[in-house]
Amino acid sequence: MSKFKTMLKAGAASVATAGALVAHNAHAALVDADVVSTISDASGDLELVGKAIIGVVAIVVVFSLVMSIIRKA
């Protein structure tokens, strides 16, 4: 009977470990899906930020060219 109880405890521990792994994997999948949806939702905003950065760089370049032309004149 003692051997049976030991086997039963080992089986219960295996089931508990497997259950914990399944729960962990399910949580990881939910986190991955949440990250992907957040990036997808933010893609329009990121595009606007990129355009704004390009615009600022273009303004700085044009301003620098104008200032260098004025200094030479």
Sequence and secondary structure as in RCSB ss.txt:
>XXXX:A:sequence
MSKFKTMLKAGAASVATAGALVAHNAHAALVDADVVSTISDASGDLELVGKAIIGVVAIVVVFSLVMSIIRKA
>XXXX:A:secstr
 HHHHHHHHHHHHHHHHHHHHHHHHHHHHHHHHHHHHHHHHHHHHHHHHHHHHHHHHHHHHHHHHHHHHHHH 
